[in-house]
Amino acid sequence: MMASSYNAKDEDGHITVTGPGGGAVLRSKKPENTAFKQQRLPAWQPILTAGTVLPAFFIIGLLFIPIGIGLFVTSNNIKEFEIDYTGADTSSPCFNCSQNFSWNSTSPCTCTVPFYLEQPYESNVYVYYGLSNFYQNHRRYVKSRDDSQLNGNLKSLREPSKECEPYAYHNNKPIAPCGAIANSMFNDTLELFYNDPNGTSVKILLGTTGIAWWTDKHVKFGNPGGVDSNLSAVFQGAGGCWSLALSNAYKRDSTRSSSSDRLSVSGTTKPLNWRRPVYELDSDQSNNGFVNEDFIVWMRTAALPTFRKLYRIIGKSSQMVPTLPRGNYTLEVVYNYPVRSFEGRKRMILSTISWMGGKNPFLGIAYITVGSVCFFLGVVLLVIHHKCGNRNNGAEISN
Amino acid sequence: VEQRDLTRFFLSSCICMGEEIWLDSRTVYIGHKEPPPGAEAYIPQRYPDNRIVSSKYTSWNFIPKNLFEQFRRIANFYFLAIFLVQLIIDTPTSPVTSGLPLFFVITVTAIKQGYEDWLRHKADCSINECPVDVVQQGKVVRTQSHKLRVGDIVMVREDETFPCDLILLSSSRHDGTCYVTTASLDGESSHKTYYAVQDTVAFRTEREVDSLHATIECEQPQPDLYKFVGRINIYKDREEPLARPLGAENLLLRGATLKNTQHIYAVAVYTGMETKMALNYQSKSQKRSAVEKTSGQRHVVSSFNLRLKDTVLTASVKNHLLSNSTSLVCLPFLLQVIRAFTDFLAFMVLFNYIIPVSMYVTVEMQKFLGSYFITWDEEMFDEELGEGALVNTSDLNEELGQVEYVFTDKTGTLTENNMEFIECCVDGNVYIPHAICNGQILTCHCICKMKVCLCRQEHEDLFFRALCLCHTVQVKEEETVDGIKRGIHQGRPTSFYISSSPDEVALVEGMKRLGYTYLRLKDNYMEILNKDDEIERFELLHVLNFDSVRRRMSVIVRSSSGECLLFCKGADSSIFPRVVSGKVEQVKARVEQNAVEGLRTLCVAYRRLSESEYKEARRHLNEAQLALQDREQRLAQAYDTIEKDFVLLGATAVEDRLQEKAADTIESLHKAGMKVWVLTGDKMETAAATCYASKLFRRSTQILELTKKRTEEQSLHDVLFELSRTVLRQRSISGYEIIHCLDFGLIIDGATLSAILKSKQEGAGPGNYREIFLEIGRNCSAVLCCRMAPLQKAQIVKLIKASKEHPITLAIGDGANDVSMILEAHVGIGIMGKEGRQAARNSDYAIPKFKHLKKMLLVHGHYYYIRIAELVQYFFYKNVCFIFPQFLYQFFCGFSQQPLYDTAYLTLYNISFTSLPILLYSLVEQHITTERLKRDPSLYKSNSLLRWPVFIYWTCLGVFDAVVFFFGAYFLFDNTTFTSNGQMFGNWTFGTLVFTVLVFTVTLKLALDTHHWTWINHFVIWGSLLFYVIFSLLWGGIIWPFLNYQRMYYVFMQMLSSGPAWLSIILLITVSLLPDVIKKVLCRAVCPTATERAQVPSLHQFQLSCYQVGGLFSSFDSCFAKIVNQLLLSHFKSRAFWQKVESTPMLADISYFYCRKPNE
């Protein structure tokens, strides 16, 4: 404020510096004459005028339109077949199953859905299941998992993260795998039969591997105790050495007293809604437990409430060319997964794949549209450039 | 101040009890001696000590007070609220994401403010501890300034500054006078005389002074520098106390400096914060820039949008839940309300990124770093002073680009405060003294326009003698350091002239250069050394002092031959009517010519008095001087009767030299659309002359006067209305025409201004005078306010600030008298002038010379404004782009506040992915070249980037881009697979795709806006994109052991491994950038703005390159230059081009000069 205004004495001292002795001071105070400090850095000064932008528009137009056509054609060549087997209508073969669903029924309900493929499906055919109105992207749902447990961490196996609540413990036993995502895993079994024109129905071989990301299966997910261990022992806590290891690991971190009572309980329990424990998902050991590919696929939460997930791959077989010939097929569903309570839908999708993935005409159309718009704008700008360019120059000079 | 209030309170409570009548007075016991019993009893009062406090905090209240001040800012409080919400409820993001930046900001600000306050403490300390001599028990004791109390007797030596407000008791001069310069108070560098009361003059030593037994009664402190009412009661042994009146001429003000007097004794009456100087300073409130205010507004608007979004979503959540599950209906209503509320808060947290803390950090950093360019600027470095520009407040850089009103001081700011005698004219013959050359005074150069007339010699002699005698200049014998300039160098004992009027000094010195040296005044005889080195003595009989009504002064002298002469000098308007003979026409012509050139002219005349006439005059004068009533009026009458029947001798011209390029600067400011007001304490004529010289007023300017002289003739009301009518009529006429053929200049003086300002309080008069005055002021291209007190300067600034357009004001000045105005204006600029550093230190920016204002405003200010405007708007844009997809995503995730992006992206988006390009842009962007900005001041006017339409455009663009990102990704993801192996992507890939498009679009949008691509821009823009990619690869590349989720593992790589993802990224970026490019191109093509026109590299740039080449080689053989030019211009060879050049004459000249036409 005003403090500064009074000491006229040191003021004078300041000013007299400009005497002969002040030369050194002067030089140091003088700002450096560098390009940066004087804001004179060499610079490229582009200006967006109609003239400069014109070529860019034409180039974009000329590039995008062919790309778009290519994408559109590719997308159209992809064959896709979709069938809804929810059983919402009375006419649907799965109506009974969907109506009579109960959580604790022991005998699975099975229904068969016939369908007809009008075109033969070449090459690999991918089988998807699709769910609608299923909010896998709900915040509380998405975070309800324990990645460290799924990675095979023993400690997390015994003590699931609290993010998993309320699906972390059941009967004082930790749930493996914990959380809402795992708990709600899709557990319908889908099987396909080809009805030969001569009356026999051939079961189509569905490949169960290669449906999950390679990195997920081999890095992100892992069974506790490594690859060779006895899964049931690890999950049940019966295997002596493993339980010892577990308790040792636990003791190192036993400062948390709240869970001391859980130390006595050994082993884990299956998620509430599961019919089988996690170590019985597949007979193949490399596809069992946490590294079961169906499980991994389910654990990758979908972005939108209507989604599809890869279920099986029908490999290109040598006997049947094409993979799925034209004709009648039967879909056999073991109906375990209830969706009626949230007005959901279940679908089975057959699709071939090109280099650009599944059927998606949107990208091609978008490319064609944007390309044409750019081309059109290029023409408009050309006209404007021709008309206004000269006028501007004139104005510039008259200034 | 509090203490004073307290005192007042006690006083008034006393009054309530009916004991005391002195409402607002204080009684000071000189030397703390109680009055003898029997004297009137006074209420003892408590006075503050002489401590000056300018600091805001003390060590114990720093933390709470500083925190309180910081959280008073709406933005900080908002972030604090968000942070607390995150702590309390279950929210989508962790509290660290918002807590950490907030903590950082608060800490940095606190440290900065603490440091500044510490500096203030230090400055206070050094002032409070500066030594002061106090008389105690008959001895001089050295003590510290802050220990000074009211009633102490202080001894002040020559060139010392008064430590507080003092009543002069006695001085080392016999007559009890002393000379004081109040340069640091009101800007007048001349010496003023102060008087001691006659009864105390005799006390000459410490012992004697200490024996003085007296009390002083005076009014309570008030800020008016020129007003003081009091009386001194002197008690002598067993006598009635002797009461003498005290006035402003007895009061020495703190901050003024004692000159030309060895020492004085004085008693302290006002101390510390009660001194008039302290009262004249306003407390420095924190200035906030207009951009900050508008961004504050934006903040409120965006928060409102946010709340709207929140509410919409919360409502939808409820609907959603209610429709989906019947169980919720059963929930108690209260629970539902709580649920809805926490949902609302969670949404708030999710969307709070739209106004990120990082914006405030970036803005602060931009301001702080950007201000270095001002201090680094070589062009604003003054070799003479050895200093460049200083930035005291970096908060206001961009305000420099929006100034509409410039308030400037005159003395020392526009002018150099250095009077110089230019010429004199005797009977139409002009004499120009030449500069001192090689230590010899050259004889005058005489231009004889007329044939030599007979009386010439006599008139010339008289003229020079008149100027040597007719003044109140004193001669100071010894030489001091700062006297070098004024010193008399040749042969004489070193001495220099001092006077209350610098003009007089200039005249007397001018006379010396013409050969007539005024030596001294000794025993009422004035001694002159004439051309022939003879000493002439004149007896000084009477001095008829100068006053501003008469505008002249006279002396009556008796020459050695016994002749009685009256010499008079004064303004032409007051001399010519009284002239009876002389070469009036020639002198008049010369005077007018000089006035046009901005010189201060005075006319000199004389009258020979016969003995009887002299006696008559003496009688008149003595009568008037002895009159007890209406003394002033009678004196004026006496002067009027004496000063008549003059013989005109000639005229003089003195120049208060304008600062270098002052006129050019003012012209540029005018062209840039700024209104320049000159506020000065100086008198009207001088100020007006300066205004003419500095081209503030042009010859065509019609001057409107609003001065005391005029308001005395007519009522203020009439004058005001008349003027406003004139102005409005002009405006309505010029409404039809395009060009303003006539512009107005207003002159107003302090007295009239205070009358205008007072009018509102009284509520008298039909109209509001303030409004009328403002209306007149607004329509004048230039306004001159003279005779302003420091506080009045601030009042004017305040008045304009509060007018309905709320223009941005800038005040510039160099003296302490400008400090209040500098503090009041939006931007205060101090000039490191001769009158000390007060202004420079209280200002926001300090520059060495007035001319630097041009670059400061037109270049730096313009750049900063453009930069900060882009910065703020870009921040809003990029955060709309960032958050709006999140908002849209809520409709697809059951309104569950699921973030679309990963936490790392959410946190780092504003901190690292998109922060550096905009920061660097806002530091180095130059949309128009510096040269162009300087050459074309009118570009300054085109600063309107923070208007609502522009903001809405940015917001719309942001929303459009966000919609493109989200729905583009949505349609691509919709129910299909993306990869060639049939595998599906999850929600995190979806978010990452949107985010990748977002980062690229937002960065490329900035690249499109960049007009000045230095290597830094390239580095930062491409570097930050690269950084994003590398970070994403790394972030998803390994299992991070310290994270409890691995949701991003391999997501980015998987996305990049799919062809459609690449294609869609390219597509979406193209689509989002398209509208902006089209808008830019179309606007430029169809209706280019001035800025856009200026950007086109056209003739001007071409010229510049020619100019540079020409300049570079001008010293070499021009042949060489020609060759280079030929090479350079080979592509400009087309004839059409040269025809264009030739068609514009001004350009053609330059082009021809520097670049030879190709075919020559």
HADDOCK unambig.tbl for C-alpha pairs under 7 A between the chains (distance, minus, plus):
assign (segid A and resid 1 and name CA) (segid B and resid 54 and name CA) 5.24 0.50 0.50
assign (segid A and resid 1 and name CA) (segid B and resid 283 and name CA) 6.18 0.50 0.50
assign (segid A and resid 1 and name CA) (segid B and resid 284 and name CA) 5.58 0.50 0.50
assign (segid A and resid 1 and name CA) (segid B and resid 842 and name CA) 6.63 0.50 0.50
assign (segid A and resid 2 and name CA) (segid B and resid 54 and name CA) 6.06 0.50 0.50
assign (segid A and resid 2 and name CA) (segid B and resid 281 and name CA) 6.74 0.50 0.50
assign (segid A and resid 3 and name CA) (segid B and resid 52 and name CA) 6.58 0.50 0.50
assign (segid A and resid 3 and name CA) (segid B and resid 53 and name CA) 6.93 0.50 0.50
assign (segid A and resid 3 and name CA) (segid B and resid 54 and name CA) 5.56 0.50 0.50
assign (segid A and resid 3 and name CA) (segid B and resid 123 and name CA) 5.96 0.50 0.50
assign (segid A and resid 3 and name CA) (segid B and resid 124 and name CA) 5.19 0.50 0.50
assign (segid A and resid 4 and name CA) (segid B and resid 123 and name CA) 6.24 0.50 0.50
assign (segid A and resid 4 and name CA) (segid B and resid 838 and name CA) 6.33 0.50 0.50
assign (segid A and resid 4 and name CA) (segid B and resid 841 and name CA) 6.67 0.50 0.50
assign (segid A and resid 5 and name CA) (segid B and resid 838 and name CA) 4.65 0.50 0.50
assign (segid A and resid 6 and name CA) (segid B and resid 127 and name CA) 6.68 0.50 0.50
assign (segid A and resid 6 and name CA) (segid B and resid 255 and name CA) 6.04 0.50 0.50
assign (segid A and resid 7 and name CA) (segid B and resid 127 and name CA) 5.97 0.50 0.50
assign (segid A and resid 8 and name CA) (segid B and resid 836 and name CA) 6.79 0.50 0.50
assign (segid A and resid 11 and name CA) (segid B and resid 836 and name CA) 6.18 0.50 0.50
assign (segid A and resid 11 and name CA) (segid B and resid 837 and name CA) 6.64 0.50 0.50
assign (segid A and resid 18 and name CA) (segid B and resid 385 and name CA) 6.76 0.50 0.50
assign (segid A and resid 18 and name CA) (segid B and resid 386 and name CA) 6.96 0.50 0.50
assign (segid A and resid 26 and name CA) (segid B and resid 386 and name CA) 5.23 0.50 0.50
assign (segid A and resid 29 and name CA) (segid B and resid 386 and name CA) 7.00 0.50 0.50
assign (segid A and resid 29 and name CA) (segid B and resid 387 and name CA) 6.40 0.50 0.50
assign (segid A and resid 30 and name CA) (segid B and resid 381 and name CA) 6.89 0.50 0.50
assign (segid A and resid 30 and name CA) (segid B and resid 387 and name CA) 6.86 0.50 0.50
assign (segid A and resid 30 and name CA) (segid B and resid 388 and name CA) 6.99 0.50 0.50
assign (segid A and resid 31 and name CA) (segid B and resid 376 and name CA) 5.03 0.50 0.50
assign (segid A and resid 31 and name CA) (segid B and resid 377 and name CA) 6.60 0.50 0.50
assign (segid A and resid 31 and name CA) (segid B and resid 378 and name CA) 5.76 0.50 0.50
assign (segid A and resid 33 and name CA) (segid B and resid 378 and name CA) 6.83 0.50 0.50
assign (segid A and resid 37 and name CA) (segid B and resid 373 and name CA) 6.21 0.50 0.50
assign (segid A and resid 37 and name CA) (segid B and resid 376 and name CA) 5.82 0.50 0.50
assign (segid A and resid 37 and name CA) (segid B and resid 377 and name CA) 7.00 0.50 0.50
assign (segid A and resid 38 and name CA) (segid B and resid 376 and name CA) 6.72 0.50 0.50
assign (segid A and resid 38 and name CA) (segid B and resid 377 and name CA) 5.68 0.50 0.50
assign (segid A and resid 38 and name CA) (segid B and resid 378 and name CA) 6.89 0.50 0.50
assign (segid A and resid 41 and name CA) (segid B and resid 1014 and name CA) 6.34 0.50 0.50
assign (segid A and resid 42 and name CA) (segid B and resid 1014 and name CA) 6.08 0.50 0.50
assign (segid A and resid 43 and name CA) (segid B and resid 1012 and name CA) 5.66 0.50 0.50
assign (segid A and resid 43 and name CA) (segid B and resid 1013 and name CA) 4.93 0.50 0.50
assign (segid A and resid 43 and name CA) (segid B and resid 1014 and name CA) 4.39 0.50 0.50
assign (segid A and resid 44 and name CA) (segid B and resid 1012 and name CA) 5.94 0.50 0.50
assign (segid A and resid 44 and name CA) (segid B and resid 1013 and name CA) 4.86 0.50 0.50
assign (segid A and resid 44 and name CA) (segid B and resid 1014 and name CA) 6.51 0.50 0.50
assign (segid A and resid 45 and name CA) (segid B and resid 1011 and name CA) 5.15 0.50 0.50
assign (segid A and resid 45 and name CA) (segid B and resid 1012 and name CA) 4.93 0.50 0.50
assign (segid A and resid 45 and name CA) (segid B and resid 1013 and name CA) 6.08 0.50 0.50
assign (segid A and resid 46 and name CA) (segid B and resid 1011 and name CA) 5.89 0.50 0.50
assign (segid A and resid 47 and name CA) (segid B and resid 1011 and name CA) 6.73 0.50 0.50
assign (segid A and resid 48 and name CA) (segid B and resid 1080 and name CA) 6.97 0.50 0.50
assign (segid A and resid 48 and name CA) (segid B and resid 1081 and name CA) 6.04 0.50 0.50
assign (segid A and resid 49 and name CA) (segid B and resid 1081 and name CA) 5.24 0.50 0.50
assign (segid A and resid 49 and name CA) (segid B and resid 1084 and name CA) 6.77 0.50 0.50
assign (segid A and resid 50 and name CA) (segid B and resid 1081 and name CA) 5.50 0.50 0.50
assign (segid A and resid 50 and name CA) (segid B and resid 1085 and name CA) 6.83 0.50 0.50
assign (segid A and resid 126 and name CA) (segid B and resid 982 and name CA) 6.61 0.50 0.50
assign (segid A and resid 135 and name CA) (segid B and resid 893 and name CA) 6.07 0.50 0.50
assign (segid A and resid 135 and name CA) (segid B and resid 894 and name CA) 6.75 0.50 0.50
assign (segid A and resid 137 and name CA) (segid B and resid 893 and name CA) 5.44 0.50 0.50
assign (segid A and resid 137 and name CA) (segid B and resid 987 and name CA) 6.83 0.50 0.50
assign (segid A and resid 138 and name CA) (segid B and resid 893 and name CA) 5.27 0.50 0.50
assign (segid A and resid 138 and name CA) (segid B and resid 894 and name CA) 6.26 0.50 0.50
assign (segid A and resid 138 and name CA) (segid B and resid 896 and name CA) 5.51 0.50 0.50
assign (segid A and resid 138 and name CA) (segid B and resid 898 and name CA) 6.19 0.50 0.50
assign (segid A and resid 139 and name CA) (segid B and resid 896 and name CA) 5.31 0.50 0.50
assign (segid A and resid 139 and name CA) (segid B and resid 897 and name CA) 6.21 0.50 0.50
assign (segid A and resid 139 and name CA) (segid B and resid 898 and name CA) 4.37 0.50 0.50
assign (segid A and resid 146 and name CA) (segid B and resid 1045 and name CA) 6.92 0.50 0.50
assign (segid A and resid 147 and name CA) (segid B and resid 1044 and name CA) 6.58 0.50 0.50
assign (segid A and resid 147 and name CA) (segid B and resid 1045 and name CA) 5.30 0.50 0.50
assign (segid A and resid 147 and name CA) (segid B and resid 1046 and name CA) 6.13 0.50 0.50
assign (segid A and resid 148 and name CA) (segid B and resid 1044 and name CA) 6.44 0.50 0.50
assign (segid A and resid 211 and name CA) (segid B and resid 983 and name CA) 5.86 0.50 0.50
assign (segid A and resid 212 and name CA) (segid B and resid 983 and name CA) 6.44 0.50 0.50
assign (segid A and resid 213 and name CA) (segid B and resid 983 and name CA) 7.00 0.50 0.50
assign (segid A and resid 300 and name CA) (segid B and resid 986 and name CA) 5.51 0.50 0.50
assign (segid A and resid 301 and name CA) (segid B and resid 986 and name CA) 5.18 0.50 0.50
assign (segid A and resid 301 and name CA) (segid B and resid 987 and name CA) 5.98 0.50 0.50
assign (segid A and resid 302 and name CA) (segid B and resid 986 and name CA) 4.35 0.50 0.50
assign (segid A and resid 302 and name CA) (segid B and resid 987 and name CA) 4.97 0.50 0.50
assign (segid A and resid 303 and name CA) (segid B and resid 986 and name CA) 5.33 0.50 0.50
assign (segid A and resid 303 and name CA) (segid B and resid 987 and name CA) 3.49 0.50 0.50
assign (segid A and resid 303 and name CA) (segid B and resid 990 and name CA) 6.26 0.50 0.50
assign (segid A and resid 304 and name CA) (segid B and resid 892 and name CA) 6.11 0.50 0.50
assign (segid A and resid 304 and name CA) (segid B and resid 893 and name CA) 6.86 0.50 0.50
assign (segid A and resid 305 and name CA) (segid B and resid 892 and name CA) 6.48 0.50 0.50
assign (segid A and resid 305 and name CA) (segid B and resid 893 and name CA) 6.78 0.50 0.50
assign (segid A and resid 306 and name CA) (segid B and resid 975 and name CA) 6.95 0.50 0.50
assign (segid A and resid 307 and name CA) (segid B and resid 975 and name CA) 5.45 0.50 0.50
assign (segid A and resid 308 and name CA) (segid B and resid 975 and name CA) 6.17 0.50 0.50
assign (segid A and resid 309 and name CA) (segid B and resid 984 and name CA) 6.16 0.50 0.50
assign (segid A and resid 310 and name CA) (segid B and resid 982 and name CA) 7.00 0.50 0.50
assign (segid A and resid 310 and name CA) (segid B and resid 983 and name CA) 6.09 0.50 0.50
assign (segid A and resid 310 and name CA) (segid B and resid 984 and name CA) 6.56 0.50 0.50
assign (segid A and resid 353 and name CA) (segid B and resid 980 and name CA) 6.18 0.50 0.50
assign (segid A and resid 353 and name CA) (segid B and resid 982 and name CA) 6.58 0.50 0.50
assign (segid A and resid 354 and name CA) (segid B and resid 980 and name CA) 5.99 0.50 0.50
assign (segid A and resid 355 and name CA) (segid B and resid 980 and name CA) 4.94 0.50 0.50
assign (segid A and resid 356 and name CA) (segid B and resid 978 and name CA) 6.47 0.50 0.50
assign (segid A and resid 356 and name CA) (segid B and resid 979 and name CA) 6.31 0.50 0.50
assign (segid A and resid 356 and name CA) (segid B and resid 980 and name CA) 6.00 0.50 0.50
assign (segid A and resid 356 and name CA) (segid B and resid 1059 and name CA) 5.89 0.50 0.50
assign (segid A and resid 356 and name CA) (segid B and resid 1060 and name CA) 5.51 0.50 0.50
assign (segid A and resid 357 and name CA) (segid B and resid 977 and name CA) 5.37 0.50 0.50
assign (segid A and resid 357 and name CA) (segid B and resid 978 and name CA) 4.54 0.50 0.50
assign (segid A and resid 357 and name CA) (segid B and resid 979 and name CA) 4.54 0.50 0.50
assign (segid A and resid 357 and name CA) (segid B and resid 980 and name CA) 4.75 0.50 0.50
assign (segid A and resid 357 and name CA) (segid B and resid 982 and name CA) 6.59 0.50 0.50
assign (segid A and resid 358 and name CA) (segid B and resid 976 and name CA) 5.52 0.50 0.50
assign (segid A and resid 358 and name CA) (segid B and resid 977 and name CA) 4.87 0.50 0.50
assign (segid A and resid 358 and name CA) (segid B and resid 978 and name CA) 6.37 0.50 0.50
assign (segid A and resid 359 and name CA) (segid B and resid 976 and name CA) 6.45 0.50 0.50
assign (segid A and resid 360 and name CA) (segid B and resid 976 and name CA) 6.60 0.50 0.50
assign (segid A and resid 362 and name CA) (segid B and resid 971 and name CA) 6.80 0.50 0.50
assign (segid A and resid 362 and name CA) (segid B and resid 972 and name CA) 6.80 0.50 0.50
assign (segid A and resid 363 and name CA) (segid B and resid 972 and name CA) 6.81 0.50 0.50
assign (segid A and resid 367 and name CA) (segid B and resid 1067 and name CA) 6.93 0.50 0.50
assign (segid A and resid 388 and name CA) (segid B and resid 1085 and name CA) 5.94 0.50 0.50
assign (segid A and resid 388 and name CA) (segid B and resid 1086 and name CA) 6.68 0.50 0.50
assign (segid A and resid 389 and name CA) (segid B and resid 1085 and name CA) 6.93 0.50 0.50
